[in-house]
Amino acid sequence: MLELLLDGAMGTSLLAAGLPPGDLPESWVLSRPGAVRAVHAGHAAAGARLLLTCTFNLAAPRLAGQGLAESVDAIAAAAVALARAA
C-alpha cells in the first residue's frame, strides 16, 4: 500500500502562532512569510510529503475586506515559493 502524508491545518496553525481571529491566513503570506514557512516546515518535519499552499481563501472578493484584492497574483506566487522552500 502506498501512503502519502498531507500537511495539517494551515489556518489553525497560524491562529496558534498569533494570527488574529477573523484575519485571513493568506494575509500572512506577504506580511509574515516566516510564520507561514515555519508551519510548512513543521508539517514536513512531521512527515508530510505533500504541502498545500496557504491559498484556501485566495479570491479577490474574499480578500477585499482586508484590502488585498489587488494582491491575488502576488500572494499566489509567494505562497507557492514558501511551500517549496519548506
Backbone hydrogen bonds in HBPLUS format (Angstrom, degrees):
<---DONOR---> <-ACCEPTOR-->    atom                        ^
c    i                          cat <-CA-CA->   ^        H-A-AA   ^      H-
h    n   atom  resd res      DA  || num        DHA   H-A  angle D-A-AA Bond
n    s   type  num  typ     dist DA aas  dist angle  dist       angle   num
A0049-ARG N   A0005-LEU O   2.86 MM  44  5.54 161.5  1.90 141.6 144.7     1
A0050-LEU N   A0005-LEU O   3.25 MM  45  6.48 132.0  2.50 157.4 163.0     2
A0007-ASP N   A0050-LEU O   3.11 MM  43  6.28 125.1  2.43 171.5 172.5     3
A0013-SER N   A0009-ALA O   3.02 MM   4  6.14 156.2  2.07 147.2 154.4     4
A0014-LEU N   A0010-MET O   2.86 MM   4  6.13 155.2  1.92 156.4 163.4     5
A0015-LEU N   A0011-GLY O   2.91 MM   4  6.16 151.1  2.00 147.6 155.9     6
A0016-ALA N   A0012-THR O   3.05 MM   4  6.32 153.7  2.12 144.2 150.8     7
A0017-ALA N   A0013-SER O   3.07 MM   4  6.33 128.8  2.34 132.3 146.2     8
A0019-LEU N   A0014-LEU O   2.86 MM   5  5.45 167.3  1.88 143.7 140.6     9
A0018-GLY N   A0015-LEU O   3.08 MM   3  5.15 160.3  2.12 103.5 109.4    10
A0023-ASP N   A0020-PRO O   2.99 MM   3  5.61 163.3  2.01 138.3 142.9    11
A0027-SER N   A0024-LEU O   2.94 MM   3  5.55 150.5  2.02 116.8 125.0    12
A0028-TRP N   A0025-PRO O   2.97 MM   3  5.61 149.3  2.07 116.6 124.6    13
A0029-VAL N   A0026-GLU O   3.11 MM   3  5.27 149.1  2.20 102.7 111.9    14
A0031-SER N   A0027-SER O   3.36 MM   4  6.45 163.2  2.39 141.0 145.0    15
A0032-ARG N   A0028-TRP O   2.81 MM   4  4.56 149.5  1.90 115.4 124.7    16
A0035-ALA N   A0032-ARG O   3.04 MM   3  5.59 132.4  2.27 113.8 125.0    17
A0036-VAL N   A0032-ARG O   3.40 MM   4  6.83 156.1  2.47 149.5 156.1    18
A0037-ARG N   A0033-PRO O   2.84 MM   4  6.04 168.3  1.86 157.1 160.6    19
A0038-ALA N   A0034-GLY O   2.91 MM   4  5.97 150.8  1.99 138.7 146.9    20
A0039-VAL N   A0035-ALA O   3.12 MM   4  6.39 149.1  2.22 142.3 149.3    21
A0040-HIS N   A0036-VAL O   3.09 MM   4  6.46 165.5  2.12 153.7 157.0    22
A0041-ALA N   A0037-ARG O   2.84 MM   4  6.09 162.2  1.87 152.4 157.9    23
A0042-GLY N   A0038-ALA O   2.89 MM   4  6.05 152.6  1.96 143.7 150.9    24
A0043-HIS N   A0039-VAL O   2.98 MM   4  6.28 155.3  2.05 151.4 157.7    25
A0044-ALA N   A0040-HIS O   2.91 MM   4  6.22 161.0  1.95 154.6 160.0    26
A0045-ALA N   A0041-ALA O   2.84 MM   4  6.03 158.0  1.89 148.4 154.8    27
A0046-ALA N   A0042-GLY O   3.00 MM   4  6.16 135.4  2.21 136.6 148.1    28
A0046-ALA N   A0043-HIS O   3.14 MM   3  5.05 127.2  2.43  91.9 105.9    29
A0048-ALA N   A0043-HIS O   3.01 MM   5  5.54 160.3  2.05 149.7 143.5    30
A0047-GLY N   A0044-ALA O   3.00 MM   3  5.21 159.2  2.05 106.8 113.0    31
A0058-LEU N   A0055-THR O   3.13 MM   3  4.93 165.8  2.15 112.7 112.4    32
A0059-ALA N   A0057-ASN O   2.80 MM   2  5.91 121.2  2.15 118.4 101.7    33
A0062-ARG N   A0059-ALA O   2.96 MM   3  5.37 118.5  2.35 111.1 126.4    34
A0063-LEU N   A0059-ALA O   2.98 MM   4  6.22 154.5  2.05 157.5 165.6    35
A0064-ALA N   A0060-ALA O   2.90 MM   4  5.87 127.1  2.19 149.0 162.0    36
A0066-GLN N   A0063-LEU O   2.99 MM   3  5.60 155.1  2.05 117.8 125.3    37
A0068-LEU N   A0063-LEU O   3.12 MM   5  5.08 165.7  2.14 137.7 133.9    38
A0067-GLY N   A0064-ALA O   2.96 MM   3  4.96 165.1  1.98 112.5 113.6    39
A0071-SER N   A0068-LEU O   2.90 MM   3  5.18 161.5  1.94 115.8 121.6    40
A0075-ILE N   A0071-SER O   2.83 MM   4  5.96 163.4  1.86 163.7 168.4    41
A0076-ALA N   A0072-VAL O   2.92 MM   4  6.08 162.7  1.95 152.4 157.5    42
A0077-ALA N   A0073-ASP O   3.01 MM   4  6.22 168.5  2.02 153.5 156.1    43
A0078-ALA N   A0074-ALA O   2.97 MM   4  6.07 163.0  2.00 146.5 151.8    44
A0079-ALA N   A0075-ILE O   2.78 MM   4  5.85 156.5  1.84 151.0 157.8    45
A0080-VAL N   A0076-ALA O   3.12 MM   4  6.33 158.0  2.17 149.4 154.0    46
A0081-ALA N   A0077-ALA O   3.10 MM   4  6.33 162.5  2.13 146.9 151.9    47
A0082-LEU N   A0078-ALA O   2.92 MM   4  6.13 155.0  1.98 151.3 157.5    48
A0083-ALA N   A0079-ALA O   3.12 MM   4  6.34 161.5  2.16 146.4 150.8    49
A0084-ARG N   A0080-VAL O   2.95 MM   4  6.16 162.2  1.98 153.6 159.0    50
A0085-ALA N   A0081-ALA O   2.89 MM   4  6.00 149.5  1.99 142.9 151.6    51
A0086-ALA N   A0082-LEU O   3.22 MM   4  6.46 139.7  2.40 140.3 149.1    52
